[in-house]
């Protein structure tokens, strides 16, 4: 007897776009939920907007980035501006456990999709909303993307500059979206438990802005009290030499995090810099901090004698806590990633097998890997409508009238 998936009795109705909210729904699907993605007739605007994989054959042109956030779902494309389209969504929500969206307030109310409106016909529904900045305050419901609301407005970009004059780095796609998706997921799971215990519907929300501030909570624990600017330290201004990043001889980098005093002798010995241990200026952390620029130059020169991969065994031998700064292409081939099944293989019904990315949740004895590839727009229109009680004639009429998209053959 196979172990059941934890959410295989949960149905989710999803109206959203881009990556943040869809990523939460993708993980719900991984955990067993039946996720129905409701798209506009033109499809989610995220489709086919990102870099195609550099491959030929069956998967040439396939939208792998969209697939990550939409795998395992069923899709129905609906004209939400029409009475017929709104009726379809409301009927689907009547039989759902979760309604998940990133619709702004006026759109929720216009389409009858606010918590209060949906609870009239489904009093136990969990209503989940993801926004840029929250639903209260002077910028309530203000639109935002992860680079603006998550990285920019939260202070994250500014705090990560390399010194006061360092440039603002550019985040990779959807880093803030996927982090916020995890926050939304946790809220949904808690609300499902509460709805089960109380028998009443729950409204939960999160935003890109507040999730980003939580990722900086260690800094904000102090800044919220003293309101002082964060000191942006360059490599040559770090407090501890053994908690810094350095380039190796092949221009690949390594990062160390050993803030304790006892790490200094092991660090110097591993790098062949034993002479620093006899330097009177460097006998305590303050002395090393005062001379950090010189130390960084010496460590850079020492590490420059070998490529990164030759240094690894030496670091391990001296019990240093370190990590290589890998390229994404290296991580995909990393034995540790393979050991924890970080890039599982799934089957596309037409094209064959491909690798994707597993969500960072593992349950012992339960396979929470992605179950199937993402749907095409409106691929499951007929089955979804049939599940909601529409007969064949009614479905044909909705398609003929352009209220729902004709499923692709």
C-alpha positions as CSV (number, residue, x, y, z in Angstrom):
1,X,0.0,0.0,0.0
2,X,1.5,3.3,-1.1
3,X,1.8,6.2,1.4
4,X,-0.8,8.9,0.6
5,X,0.4,12.4,-0.3
6,X,-0.4,14.8,2.6
7,X,-2.7,17.1,0.5
8,X,-4.3,14.5,-1.8
9,X,-7.8,15.5,-0.5
10,X,-7.3,19.2,-1.1
11,X,-8.6,21.2,-4.1
12,X,-7.0,24.5,-4.9
13,X,-8.4,27.2,-7.3
14,X,-5.7,29.5,-8.5
15,X,-6.0,32.8,-10.3
16,X,-2.6,34.5,-10.6
17,X,0.3,35.2,-12.9
18,X,4.0,35.4,-13.1
19,X,5.9,33.5,-10.4
20,X,5.3,34.2,-6.7
21,X,1.8,33.0,-6.1
22,X,2.1,30.2,-8.8
23,X,5.1,28.8,-7.1
24,X,3.2,28.3,-3.9
25,X,0.5,26.5,-5.9
26,X,3.1,24.3,-7.6
27,X,4.3,23.1,-4.2
28,X,0.7,22.4,-3.1
29,X,0.5,20.2,-6.2
30,X,3.8,18.5,-5.4
31,X,2.2,17.7,-2.0
32,X,-0.8,16.1,-3.7
33,X,-3.4,18.8,-4.0
34,X,-5.6,19.1,-7.1
35,X,-4.6,22.5,-8.3
36,X,-6.8,24.2,-11.0
37,X,-5.1,27.1,-12.6
38,X,-7.5,29.6,-14.1
39,X,-5.9,31.6,-16.9
40,X,-7.2,34.4,-19.1
41,X,-8.1,33.3,-22.7
42,X,-4.7,34.6,-23.8
43,X,-2.9,32.5,-21.1
44,X,-0.7,33.5,-18.2
45,X,1.5,36.4,-19.3
46,X,4.5,34.6,-17.9
47,X,4.3,32.0,-20.6
48,X,7.1,32.1,-23.2
49,X,8.7,35.3,-21.8
50,X,12.0,33.8,-20.4
51,X,15.2,32.3,-21.8
52,X,14.7,29.1,-23.7
53,X,17.0,26.2,-22.9
54,X,19.9,25.7,-25.2
55,X,18.8,22.3,-26.5
56,X,17.6,20.8,-29.7
57,X,15.2,18.0,-30.3
58,X,11.8,17.5,-28.7
59,X,12.3,20.1,-26.0
60,X,13.6,22.9,-28.2
61,X,11.5,26.0,-27.3
62,X,9.9,24.4,-24.3
63,X,9.1,26.9,-21.5
64,X,11.0,25.2,-18.6
65,X,10.9,28.3,-16.4
66,X,7.1,28.5,-16.6
67,X,7.0,24.7,-16.0
68,X,8.8,25.1,-12.6
69,X,6.0,27.2,-11.1
70,X,3.1,25.4,-12.8
71,X,3.9,21.7,-12.9
72,X,1.3,19.3,-11.8
73,X,-1.6,21.7,-12.3
74,X,-4.8,21.5,-14.4
75,X,-5.5,24.5,-16.6
76,X,-8.7,26.1,-17.7
77,X,-8.8,29.4,-19.7
78,X,-11.8,31.6,-18.8
79,X,-13.1,35.0,-19.9
80,X,-13.4,36.3,-16.3
81,X,-15.0,39.6,-17.6
82,X,-18.1,37.7,-18.7
83,X,-21.0,36.6,-16.5
84,X,-20.5,33.0,-17.8
85,X,-16.8,33.1,-16.9
86,X,-17.4,34.4,-13.4
87,X,-20.1,31.8,-12.9
88,X,-17.6,29.1,-13.8
89,X,-15.1,30.4,-11.2
90,X,-17.7,30.6,-8.5
91,X,-18.9,27.1,-9.1
92,X,-15.3,25.8,-8.9
93,X,-14.7,27.7,-5.7
94,X,-17.8,26.1,-4.2
95,X,-16.1,22.8,-4.2
96,X,-12.6,24.0,-3.3
97,X,-10.6,24.1,-0.1
98,X,-8.3,26.9,-1.1
99,X,-8.7,30.0,-3.3
100,X,-5.3,31.4,-4.1
101,X,-4.7,34.7,-6.0
102,X,-2.6,37.8,-6.6
103,X,-5.5,39.8,-7.8
104,X,-5.7,43.4,-6.5
105,X,-8.6,44.3,-4.2
106,X,-10.7,46.0,-6.9
107,X,-10.4,43.0,-9.2
108,X,-11.3,40.6,-6.4
109,X,-14.4,42.6,-5.6
110,X,-15.3,43.2,-9.3
111,X,-15.3,39.5,-10.0
112,X,-16.9,38.5,-6.8
113,X,-13.8,36.8,-5.5
114,X,-13.1,38.6,-2.2
115,X,-13.2,36.4,1.0
116,X,-16.6,37.7,2.1
117,X,-18.1,37.1,-1.4
118,X,-16.8,33.6,-1.7
119,X,-17.7,32.6,1.9
120,X,-21.3,33.1,1.0
121,X,-21.3,29.8,-0.9
122,X,-18.3,28.1,0.7
123,X,-18.0,29.0,4.4
124,X,-14.9,26.8,5.0
125,X,-12.8,28.2,2.1
126,X,-9.2,29.3,2.8
127,X,-8.7,32.5,0.9
128,X,-5.1,33.4,0.2
129,X,-3.8,36.6,-1.3
130,X,-0.3,37.6,-2.3
131,X,0.5,41.3,-2.8
132,X,3.5,43.5,-3.4
133,X,3.3,45.6,-0.2
134,X,0.3,44.4,1.9
135,X,-3.4,45.3,2.1
136,X,-3.1,48.1,4.7
137,X,-1.4,51.4,4.8
138,X,-0.7,54.2,2.3
139,X,0.6,51.8,-0.3
140,X,-1.9,49.0,0.2
141,X,-2.4,46.9,-2.9
142,X,0.3,48.7,-4.8
143,X,1.6,46.5,-7.6
144,X,5.2,45.2,-7.2
145,X,7.6,42.7,-8.5
146,X,10.3,40.9,-6.6
147,X,13.1,43.3,-7.8
148,X,11.1,46.3,-6.6
149,X,9.1,45.2,-3.5
150,X,11.3,42.4,-2.3
151,X,14.8,43.4,-3.1
152,X,14.6,47.2,-3.4
153,X,12.0,48.4,-0.9
154,X,13.0,46.0,1.8
155,X,16.6,47.3,2.1
156,X,18.0,44.0,0.8
157,X,19.7,45.4,-2.2
158,X,21.2,48.2,-0.3
159,X,22.5,46.0,2.5
160,X,24.2,43.7,0.1
161,X,26.4,46.3,-1.6
162,X,30.2,45.6,-1.4
163,X,31.0,48.6,0.8
164,X,29.3,52.0,0.7
165,X,30.3,52.6,-2.9
166,X,29.4,49.2,-4.2
167,X,26.9,48.9,-7.0
168,X,23.4,47.5,-6.4
169,X,23.5,43.9,-7.6
170,X,20.7,42.5,-9.8
171,X,18.9,39.5,-8.4
172,X,18.4,36.4,-10.5
173,X,14.8,35.8,-11.7
174,X,12.2,35.0,-9.1
175,X,14.4,34.8,-6.0
176,X,12.1,37.0,-4.1
177,X,9.0,35.4,-5.7
178,X,9.9,31.9,-4.7
179,X,10.8,32.9,-1.1
180,X,7.5,34.7,-0.8
181,X,5.8,31.7,-2.3
182,X,7.1,29.6,0.6
183,X,5.7,32.2,3.0
184,X,2.3,32.0,1.3
185,X,2.5,28.2,1.4
186,X,3.1,28.1,5.1
187,X,0.1,30.5,5.7
188,X,-2.2,28.3,3.6
189,X,-1.2,25.1,5.4
190,X,-1.8,26.8,8.8
191,X,-5.1,28.2,7.6
192,X,-6.2,24.8,6.4
193,X,-5.6,23.4,9.8
194,X,-7.5,26.2,11.4
195,X,-10.5,25.8,9.0
196,X,-10.5,22.1,9.8
197,X,-10.6,22.8,13.6
198,X,-13.1,25.6,13.5
199,X,-15.3,24.8,10.5
200,X,-15.0,28.4,9.3
201,X,-13.2,30.0,6.4
202,X,-9.9,31.8,6.8
203,X,-8.3,34.7,4.9
204,X,-4.6,34.8,4.9
205,X,-2.1,37.0,3.0
206,X,1.6,37.8,2.6
207,X,3.6,40.2,0.5
208,X,6.9,40.4,-1.2
209,X,7.8,43.4,1.0
210,X,7.2,41.8,4.4
211,X,8.7,38.5,3.4
212,X,11.9,40.2,2.3
213,X,12.0,42.1,5.7
214,X,11.8,38.7,7.4
215,X,14.8,37.4,5.5
216,X,16.6,40.4,7.0
217,X,15.2,39.9,10.5
218,X,18.7,39.4,12.0
219,X,19.6,42.9,10.9
220,X,16.2,44.4,11.6
221,X,16.2,43.0,15.1
222,X,18.7,45.8,15.8
223,X,17.7,48.4,13.2
224,X,14.1,48.3,14.4
225,X,15.3,49.5,17.8
226,X,18.1,52.0,16.9
227,X,17.1,52.9,13.4
228,X,20.7,53.2,12.5
229,X,21.9,52.5,8.9
230,X,23.4,49.1,8.3
231,X,27.2,49.3,7.8
232,X,27.9,48.0,4.3
233,X,31.3,46.4,4.6
234,X,33.5,45.6,1.6
235,X,35.8,42.5,1.6
236,X,38.6,44.6,3.0
237,X,36.3,46.0,5.8
238,X,35.0,42.7,7.2
239,X,35.0,42.2,11.0
240,X,36.5,38.7,10.8
241,X,39.0,37.5,8.3
242,X,37.7,33.9,8.7
243,X,34.2,35.0,7.7
244,X,34.8,36.4,4.3
245,X,35.0,35.4,0.6
246,X,38.1,35.1,-1.5
247,X,39.2,34.3,-5.1
248,X,41.3,31.2,-5.9
249,X,43.9,30.8,-8.6
250,X,41.4,29.9,-11.3
251,X,39.2,32.9,-10.5
252,X,36.7,30.7,-8.8
253,X,35.7,31.9,-5.4
254,X,35.3,30.4,-1.9
255,X,33.5,31.6,1.1
256,X,34.4,31.0,4.8
257,X,32.2,31.4,7.9
258,X,34.2,30.8,11.0
259,X,33.6,33.8,13.3
260,X,35.2,32.1,16.4
261,X,38.7,33.0,17.6
262,X,39.9,29.4,17.5
263,X,39.5,29.3,13.7
264,X,42.3,31.8,13.0
265,X,45.3,29.4,13.6
266,X,43.7,26.7,11.5
267,X,42.9,29.2,8.7
268,X,46.5,30.5,8.6
269,X,48.0,27.1,8.7
270,X,45.8,25.8,5.9
271,X,46.8,28.7,3.6
272,X,50.5,28.5,4.5
273,X,50.3,31.8,6.3
274,X,51.7,30.7,9.6
275,X,53.8,33.8,9.8
276,X,50.7,35.8,10.6
277,X,50.4,33.9,13.8
278,X,53.5,35.6,15.1
279,X,52.6,39.1,14.0
280,X,52.0,41.2,17.1
281,X,49.4,43.3,15.4
282,X,47.2,40.3,14.7
283,X,47.0,38.6,18.1
284,X,43.3,39.3,18.7
285,X,40.2,40.1,16.6
286,X,40.5,43.8,17.1
287,X,44.0,43.8,15.8
288,X,43.0,41.7,12.8
289,X,40.1,44.0,12.1
290,X,42.4,47.1,12.2
291,X,44.6,45.4,9.6
292,X,41.9,43.7,7.6
293,X,42.9,45.2,4.2
294,X,46.4,43.8,4.5
295,X,45.1,40.4,5.6
296,X,42.7,40.1,2.7
297,X,45.5,40.9,0.2
298,X,47.7,38.2,1.8
299,X,44.9,35.6,1.7
300,X,44.1,36.5,-1.9
301,X,47.7,36.0,-2.9
302,X,47.9,32.7,-1.0
303,X,44.7,31.3,-2.5
304,X,45.9,32.4,-5.9
305,X,48.5,29.7,-5.9
306,X,46.0,26.9,-6.5
307,X,42.6,26.4,-8.3
308,X,39.6,26.1,-6.2
309,X,39.1,22.4,-6.4
310,X,42.7,21.7,-5.2
311,X,42.0,23.8,-2.1
312,X,38.9,21.9,-1.0
313,X,40.7,18.8,0.5
314,X,43.2,21.2,2.2
315,X,40.3,23.2,3.8
316,X,38.7,19.9,4.9
317,X,41.9,18.6,6.4
318,X,42.2,21.7,8.6
319,X,38.5,21.5,9.6
320,X,37.6,24.8,7.9
321,X,33.9,25.7,7.4
322,X,33.8,26.8,3.8
323,X,31.9,26.5,0.6
324,X,32.7,26.9,-3.1
325,X,30.9,29.7,-4.9
326,X,29.5,27.5,-7.6
327,X,28.0,28.4,-10.9
328,X,24.5,27.2,-11.6
329,X,25.8,24.8,-14.2
330,X,28.1,23.3,-11.5
331,X,25.2,22.9,-9.0
332,X,23.2,20.8,-11.4
333,X,26.1,18.3,-11.5
334,X,26.9,18.5,-7.8
335,X,27.0,15.1,-6.2
336,X,25.3,16.5,-3.0
337,X,22.4,17.8,-5.1
338,X,22.1,14.4,-6.7
339,X,22.2,12.7,-3.3
340,X,19.2,14.7,-2.1
341,X,17.3,14.4,-5.4
342,X,17.4,18.2,-5.9
343,X,16.9,17.9,-9.6
344,X,14.4,15.1,-10.2
345,X,13.3,13.8,-13.6
346,X,9.7,14.0,-14.7
347,X,7.9,12.8,-17.8
348,X,6.3,15.0,-20.3
349,X,3.5,13.2,-22.1
350,X,4.7,14.2,-25.6
351,X,8.3,15.1,-25.4
352,X,9.8,12.6,-22.9
353,X,11.9,13.0,-19.8
354,X,13.5,16.2,-18.4
355,X,15.0,17.4,-15.2
356,X,13.3,20.0,-13.0
357,X,13.8,21.5,-9.5
358,X,12.4,20.0,-6.4
359,X,10.8,22.2,-3.7
360,X,12.9,22.3,-0.4
361,X,10.5,20.0,1.5
362,X,11.1,16.3,2.1
363,X,8.8,14.0,4.1
364,X,10.2,10.6,5.1
365,X,8.6,7.8,3.2
366,X,6.6,10.2,1.0
367,X,7.4,11.1,-2.6
368,X,6.8,14.8,-2.9
369,X,8.6,15.2,-6.2
370,X,6.8,17.0,-9.1
371,X,4.2,14.6,-10.5
372,X,3.8,15.9,-14.1
373,X,4.7,18.8,-16.4
374,X,2.8,22.1,-16.6
375,X,-0.4,22.3,-18.6
376,X,-0.9,24.2,-21.9
377,X,-3.5,27.0,-21.6
378,X,-6.9,25.6,-21.2
379,X,-5.7,22.0,-21.5
380,X,-8.1,20.6,-18.9
381,X,-11.1,22.8,-19.7
382,X,-13.4,19.9,-20.4
383,X,-12.4,17.8,-17.4
384,X,-12.5,20.7,-15.0
385,X,-15.9,21.8,-16.2
386,X,-17.3,18.3,-16.1
387,X,-16.1,17.9,-12.5
388,X,-18.0,21.1,-11.7
389,X,-21.2,19.7,-13.1
390,X,-21.3,21.1,-16.6
391,X,-22.6,18.7,-19.2
392,X,-21.1,18.3,-22.7
393,X,-23.7,20.6,-24.3
394,X,-23.0,23.4,-21.9
395,X,-19.3,23.0,-22.3
396,X,-19.6,23.1,-26.1
397,X,-21.7,26.2,-25.9
398,X,-19.2,28.0,-23.6
399,X,-16.4,27.1,-26.1
400,X,-18.5,28.3,-29.0
401,X,-19.3,31.6,-27.3
402,X,-15.6,32.2,-26.5
403,X,-16.2,32.2,-22.7
404,X,-13.6,29.4,-22.2
405,X,-10.7,28.4,-24.5
406,X,-10.9,25.3,-26.7
407,X,-8.5,22.8,-25.2
408,X,-5.5,22.1,-27.4
409,X,-5.6,18.8,-29.2
